[in-house]
Amino acid sequence: MQNRRQTRKEKITDSPKGRKVREKFAEEKKLPPIVAKTEKQKHYLSMLNDPNIQMIICLGLHGVGKSFLSATVAADMYLANKITKIIVARPYVQTGKSSGLKPGTGLEKLYPYVRNVLDPIRKRLGGPAFDIALADGQKGSIEVQELESIRGRSFDERSFLLLEESQQSTPEEMLAVITRVSDECKIIISGDLNQRDGKGESGLKWVLDFVKRHKIKGVGIVNFDSPEDIVRGGLVKDIAIGLMKEGQLRNNK
């Protein structure tokens, strides 16, 4: 039997030559450094780059950079061959409704809701390299998955697992994911408890209380709970201040 010819995607993502291409691409593009705009962002970036921290729980208001920073660091880690895979996952819920009945592939259905994560990755990798890595969203180096589909799956590769909108998860779903993460995988659990749509306890609140109660090692926590943490425009900050005054926002604790 003849040896199967290696595809272009495999050359980019799997082979030693592909790793050199990624590293050379990063050098040639001369990516700008990631600069923290606030002290909490500085702390968050430190944890994202700390190999001794395997899980980060990132809570906070809209516009504080939760997703942007984790996605950008993940992209840079991928380019430097420190990780081989980026998994972007989120519950299949939006504004209190299930997205499951919408037509299309998983990537097509989820893409509008994870663009805030994928766009920074695309910007760091560049369009062509990003498209190759993303492929169909299932089998490439960048995966886009609904939380319900990765329950019980093992994460054994050198990877970043970016769990977005985790306030929409249940404790059972959260437990099914965090107990399957290997030492090679770093999981970033982010969300805003103010935007919980489902009934019952949030998986984000459950895991936050659990790691605090048992003083779990290797877990970092950052809480962007003040309007002063918002870095996205004056209007967004003013809206957050107004909501807090009206009692519609609470601290993510």
Wavefront OBJ file of the C-alpha trace (Angstrom):
o trace
v 0.000 0.000 0.000
v 1.344 3.395 -0.946
v 1.958 5.933 1.769
v -0.808 8.495 1.934
v 0.317 11.913 0.826
v 0.241 14.392 3.671
v -2.334 17.130 3.284
v -1.484 20.810 3.480
v -3.389 21.132 6.744
v -1.407 18.283 8.287
v 1.856 19.854 7.181
v 0.881 23.086 8.888
v -0.500 21.630 12.098
v 1.234 18.324 12.794
v 4.687 17.910 11.302
v 8.002 19.325 12.519
v 8.098 21.256 9.262
v 4.646 22.616 10.031
v 5.776 23.715 13.463
v 8.673 25.583 11.888
v 6.261 27.253 9.479
v 4.166 28.453 12.403
v 7.199 29.734 14.277
v 8.592 31.442 11.161
v 5.178 32.973 10.487
v 5.088 34.432 13.993
v 8.568 35.895 13.555
v 7.832 37.381 10.147
v 4.545 38.900 11.219
v 6.208 40.512 14.257
v 3.125 40.391 16.398
v 2.702 43.329 18.755
v 3.021 42.450 22.437
v -0.105 41.974 24.494
v -0.336 44.990 26.769
v -2.537 45.058 29.861
v -4.705 48.156 30.193
v -5.579 47.678 33.871
v -4.011 46.059 36.922
v -6.545 43.235 36.808
v -5.737 42.591 33.158
v -2.067 42.437 34.120
v -2.886 39.847 36.776
v -5.020 37.893 34.294
v -2.248 37.853 31.677
v 0.217 36.671 34.291
v -2.018 33.700 35.118
v -2.629 32.905 31.444
v 1.120 32.604 30.924
v 1.859 30.802 34.198
v 2.450 27.067 33.552
v 1.716 26.296 37.191
v -1.866 27.508 36.873
v -3.976 24.933 35.079
v -7.407 26.432 35.596
v -8.466 30.072 35.525
v -11.903 31.247 36.567
v -12.487 34.662 35.038
v -15.609 36.519 36.063
v -16.655 39.954 35.040
v -18.753 42.523 33.345
v -19.010 43.052 29.609
v -16.149 44.849 27.877
v -13.358 44.018 30.331
v -11.276 41.864 27.953
v -12.066 38.408 29.364
v -12.329 36.672 25.994
v -9.931 38.883 24.050
v -6.976 38.271 26.357
v -7.447 34.513 26.698
v -7.913 34.107 22.923
v -4.872 36.240 22.101
v -2.613 34.382 24.528
v -3.899 31.045 23.201
v -3.090 32.130 19.629
v 0.433 33.181 20.591
v 0.973 29.900 22.446
v -0.153 28.042 19.332
v 2.177 30.004 17.063
v 5.085 29.335 19.423
v 4.238 25.601 19.403
v 3.664 25.623 23.156
v 0.231 24.156 22.465
v -1.101 22.200 19.502
v -4.821 22.819 19.868
v -7.291 25.533 20.876
v -10.795 24.430 21.867
v -13.485 27.110 22.039
v -16.613 25.884 23.788
v -19.791 27.401 25.146
v -23.262 26.235 26.231
v -25.734 25.979 23.385
v -27.923 28.706 24.861
v -28.422 32.332 23.853
v -30.749 34.846 25.471
v -32.675 32.102 27.205
v -33.334 30.044 24.069
v -31.735 26.893 22.730
v -29.888 27.131 19.394
v -30.171 23.429 18.721
v -32.952 23.609 16.123
v -31.145 26.029 13.836
v -29.966 24.561 10.507
v -26.316 24.080 9.624
v -23.211 22.488 11.063
v -22.084 22.995 14.631
v -19.561 25.587 13.465
v -22.161 27.458 11.413
v -24.571 27.583 14.348
v -22.003 28.545 16.961
v -19.808 30.882 14.934
v -21.859 34.076 15.523
v -21.682 33.467 19.276
v -17.935 32.813 19.479
v -16.697 35.452 17.049
v -15.472 37.503 19.999
v -13.023 34.652 20.638
v -12.216 33.611 17.075
v -11.608 37.109 15.699
v -8.587 37.806 17.980
v -7.187 34.376 17.091
v -7.609 35.104 13.372
v -5.880 38.445 13.801
v -2.854 36.862 15.499
v -2.565 33.900 13.125
v -3.505 35.679 9.923
v -6.442 34.724 7.709
v -4.951 31.823 5.682
v -3.286 30.125 8.663
v -6.450 30.581 10.725
v -8.660 29.039 8.036
v -6.397 25.995 7.794
v -6.255 25.566 11.565
v -10.031 25.991 11.956
v -10.950 23.681 9.056
v -14.514 22.496 9.733
v -14.415 23.484 13.398
v -14.273 19.852 14.477
v -11.098 18.185 13.225
v -8.633 21.050 12.921
v -6.205 22.566 15.387
v -8.913 25.049 16.391
v -12.148 23.439 17.494
v -15.504 25.106 18.083
v -17.740 22.947 20.240
v -20.950 23.253 22.184
v -20.474 22.383 25.838
v -23.034 19.589 25.637
v -20.936 17.715 23.059
v -17.670 17.693 25.041
v -19.035 16.361 28.309
v -16.954 13.351 29.287
v -14.346 13.941 26.579
v -10.694 13.764 27.622
v -8.393 16.695 26.910
v -4.984 15.057 26.638
v -3.252 17.307 24.096
v -1.188 20.402 24.798
v -4.061 22.787 24.516
v -6.067 25.759 25.732
v -9.740 25.061 26.460
v -11.644 28.348 26.402
v -15.027 27.797 28.040
v -17.102 30.880 27.263
v -20.434 32.057 28.697
v -20.016 29.490 31.451
v -22.687 31.144 33.569
v -25.138 29.338 31.276
v -23.774 25.904 32.202
v -25.116 23.601 34.900
v -23.009 22.188 37.765
v -23.302 18.743 36.183
v -21.965 19.975 32.856
v -19.132 21.864 34.538
v -18.098 18.834 36.581
v -18.137 16.617 33.480
v -15.622 18.929 31.787
v -13.203 19.873 34.567
v -12.710 16.246 35.613
v -11.476 15.342 32.108
v -8.704 17.931 31.781
v -5.192 16.468 31.696
v -1.996 18.137 32.883
v -1.352 19.129 29.262
v -4.493 21.232 28.998
v -5.177 24.671 30.469
v -8.833 25.553 30.953
v -10.118 29.122 31.142
v -13.654 29.332 32.489
v -15.153 32.753 31.866
v -18.547 34.298 32.302
v -20.747 36.867 33.968
v -23.217 35.721 36.617
v -25.336 38.790 35.833
v -26.189 37.244 32.463
v -27.451 33.863 33.635
v -30.549 32.934 31.588
v -31.281 29.390 32.750
v -32.915 28.299 35.959
v -31.110 26.655 38.832
v -27.525 27.022 39.985
v -24.939 28.144 37.460
v -21.995 25.870 36.718
v -19.772 28.942 36.943
v -20.991 29.743 40.457
v -20.673 26.101 41.475
v -17.060 25.709 40.336
v -16.090 29.064 41.863
v -17.489 28.074 45.261
v -16.036 24.562 44.988
v -12.416 25.582 44.349
v -12.599 28.211 47.088
v -14.134 25.814 49.598
v -11.555 23.099 48.984
v -8.629 25.450 48.308
v -7.775 23.661 45.065
v -4.174 24.240 43.994
v -3.269 25.381 40.501
v -6.412 27.482 40.136
v -6.362 31.229 39.513
v -9.347 33.530 39.963
v -9.828 37.035 38.605
v -12.981 39.115 39.027
v -13.560 42.140 36.803
v -16.419 43.356 38.967
v -16.109 47.143 38.709
v -17.110 49.529 35.896
v -13.545 50.818 36.150
v -12.413 47.451 34.755
v -14.265 48.078 31.492
v -11.885 48.988 28.667
v -14.397 49.016 25.785
v -15.502 52.603 25.208
v -17.187 55.172 27.411
v -20.741 54.222 26.418
v -20.357 50.627 27.595
v -18.898 51.783 30.901
v -21.679 54.327 31.409
v -24.315 51.657 30.781
v -22.689 49.394 33.382
v -22.631 52.217 35.918
v -26.305 52.923 35.241
v -27.245 49.260 35.649
v -25.367 49.083 38.931
v -27.182 52.159 40.225
v -30.489 50.542 39.335
v -29.481 47.341 41.110
v -29.496 45.253 37.935
v -25.823 44.300 38.240
v -24.305 42.508 41.191
v -20.791 41.464 42.033
v -19.716 38.131 40.525
v -19.176 36.380 43.848
l 1 2 3 4 5 6 7 8 9 10 11 12 13 14 15 16 17 18 19 20 21 22 23 24 25 26 27 28 29 30 31 32 33 34 35 36 37 38 39 40 41 42 43 44 45 46 47 48 49 50 51 52 53 54 55 56 57 58 59 60 61 62 63 64 65 66 67 68 69 70 71 72 73 74 75 76 77 78 79 80 81 82 83 84 85 86 87 88 89 90 91 92 93 94 95 96 97 98 99 100 101 102 103 104 105 106 107 108 109 110 111 112 113 114 115 116 117 118 119 120 121 122 123 124 125 126 127 128 129 130 131 132 133 134 135 136 137 138 139 140 141 142 143 144 145 146 147 148 149 150 151 152 153 154 155 156 157 158 159 160 161 162 163 164 165 166 167 168 169 170 171 172 173 174 175 176 177 178 179 180 181 182 183 184 185 186 187 188 189 190 191 192 193 194 195 196 197 198 199 200 201 202 203 204 205 206 207 208 209 210 211 212 213 214 215 216 217 218 219 220 221 222 223 224 225 226 227 228 229 230 231 232 233 234 235 236 237 238 239 240 241 242 243 244 245 246 247 248 249 250 251 252 253
